[in-house]
Amino acid sequence: MTERPTDRPGTPDPAPHDHLVRCRVTGADADALRDFVATSGADTGCRPVARRTPSGLETFVVLTRGSLAVARATRAGRGVVVEELEDLTVTGPARQAEVAPGRFTARGDVPRGLGRKEG
Amino acid sequence: MYLDATGIGSALAALAAAYPTTSELVTTPHPTHEGRTVTLLRVGGRGPHDADGVLLLGGVHAREWVPPDALVSFAADLLEAYATGTGLAYGGASYGAAQVRRVVRTLNLFVLACVNPDGRAHSQTVDPQWRKNRRPAPAGATDPACVGVDLNRNFDFLWDHLARFAPDSGVSASADPCHPTLYRGPSPASEPETRDVVWVLDTFPRIRWHVDVHSAVPVVLHSWGSDENQSTDPGESFLDPGLDAVRGRVGDGIGEYLPAQDAAVVVDLAGRIDAGVTAAHGAVYGVEQAMTLYPTSGASDDYAFSRHRAVVGTTKVLAWTVECGTSFQPPWSVAEQVVREVSSGLLALALAAHEVTDGLAATLRTPSVAFTHVAEATTTARAVVVECSGDLDVHLEVTALSGPFGLPLGPTTTVPAPGRGATAEGRVWLTWDAGPAGTTASGSVTVRCVETDESWTVPVTADAVPRPTTALALVLDRSGSMAWDAGDGRSRVEVLREAVSVAVELLRPDDGVGVVRFHHDADTVVPVQQAGPETFGPGRSAALAAVAAHVPDPAGATSIGDGVTTAATQLAAAAGYDGTAMVVLTDGRQNAPAWVADVAGSIDGRVFAVGLGAPEAVDPATLTALVDGTGGWVAVSGVLSVDERFVLAQYLLQVLAGATNDQVVIT
């Protein structure tokens, strides 16, 4: 689950199977979601929770795209709708470039929050 | 740009340095495996143990980058807005300067912005999807996944998931040190980061609310995460090892105990968080119980809430997990929006915490205070009245006072907690020393409720009038009911004696005083005569002696009308006074003629009444009839409180100053 990207150089596959992807899983009820999570062995994030939607329940999972393809083909996978939201293997390194190292170490450099101060 | 682990600590330290009167940097005692220190910032204008606290955690899971930045931003916002006297706005959510002040003055926010700095550093520089801390791998293990513990499975709440949950519960935890995300650790609270959180809860026992900010779903989760909730059987709980074999199963009719009142509060406050989030940019997180698909063991929210049941005397900490945003690491431009909505949700929680949890409310009942027609050369009192409700003691403090008015009981008044749904009146007493007739005064008093941070500035006016001499007839009930309870175990006649002693103290030497008593009949005990000097004055002494000897007649019925008629006759015969007044002290429970209605001709604006007994024991209709249909009567019960003594004195001074029963002011 935590392996680094290992795409082989020159591989044209636009959807590498070992990439981690974050998915929304929507089902009619909690049992459908449990079936999918149990079958796929997906990482359910902080907590294995679902939230209500107008059409049922949804949960969010992380798994490799290869595992996702396998899970979708199972009976449990056919009982839910799985929507890929984000290729974490792609976005992770990009986000690392958005980290500012060592801020606020200079004397007098005080952070300001993102709220508007008004009134 | 996202902050790194070092930047978070530096940011919190910079805030503490910039705002030393409203924040404090606290170093936690357990360095991480890689030697980092977890920094705690306390935000609050009072001392660390002088206000109820909210514990805010972020960064427990390393890959969830937004929560630590959100907590730093939130703390910075509060501190700057408070310092500059502004409000705060997040998108469409707007909070006024008074609301910011209320949070900073009435709460302590304990901000542990990045619980897992080692993990964050690893996630931001090596493996973006790293979740755990960086506990070294077991000896001989080479798989990188064997490093680390999931801190949110490491708390001492049903930690041993293999033993404490049903085998088929699907509980979300792992005993495998090489599980990439869910390893629970070798023992409960084995990790320094976990122990730091426990240390904060132990060290600051006034923490009553806890939010662990994670990402991403989004959703607001409330207790419990270990099983479905039930509110009927306190014994069916995490404390019962007999349930270990079945714990955590969905739909089996066995659940974790959550008292109905707590359930209502955690759901209500979760809704406040959600509403605050939505108000910012329209995102709808929704509210769910933390156990929906599978149970969880060892989580921070369940641990915090379980403490009060596990250890007697430990503070109850209501807890939530907020799963913010829709991505662990959104682009920073998107993360900024999540930071704002989280800040708005947390501010909404802070503003509602006391109100929802304790039913706390304070409402001013006296928009102005008037010392009207005070007799010259008299010191009298009036009160600013604040109606309080809820489970907390309320403190009213005078923050400003102008004009020649005094504070006889000092600047602070404590109102004992009346309880949820009940109310109590808090009185901040002011005195005025009236000068010669014609003197006037004006000013104002500002009263602040410490617990709600509401302030009211109340105008105060006063005027002095000539003091007439008054012939006062004290009309005392001695029917059988006067032996009954006055509300606190004392008899009503004992309260009567105390009330009369207040009246006698207030007489001027040239006032007159007489005593009439009644049961089913009435007789004069002391004819009206001059009160005389303050000590040993003959009229005064005779009245006190009569009252000391006043005892109920167990067989006596109650004819208030007879008492009024006899007193009226006495007062008609009193000569040499500017005016007369009659004060009837009774519980109002008349049961024999003459009735009050029978003597209406003897009742005018100078007949007054003091009701004796608990509110439910006196007869307000009779007392109102006694005072000519006005509201000009007072009630006292049990041992006279300071408030009751002041109210009584205030009332009687107006009687002696010539006020009519429709003019008297009763606070």
Interface residues (C-beta under 8 A of the other chain):
Chain A: M1 T2 R4 L20 R22 A30 L33 R34 V37 A38 D43 T44 G45 C46 R47 P48 V49 A50 R51 R52 L57 T59 F60 V62 L85 E86 L88 T91 G92 P93 R95 Q96 E98 V99 A100 P101 G102 R103 F104 T105 D109 V110 P111 R112 G113 L114 G115 R116 K117 E118 G119
Chain B: M1 Y2 L3 D4 T6 G7 S10 A11 A13 A14 L15 A17 A18 H61 E64 W65 V72 S73 F74 A75 A76 D77 L78 E80 A81 T84 T86 G87 L88 A89 Y90 S94 G96 A97 Q124 T125 D127 P128 Q129 W130 R131 P144 A145 N152 G170 S172 P180 T181 H214 S215 A216 V217 V219 L221 G225 V250 G286 E288 A290 M291 T292 L293 Y294 T296 A299 T321 E323 T326 S327 F328 Q329 P330 P331 W332 E336 V339 R340 S343
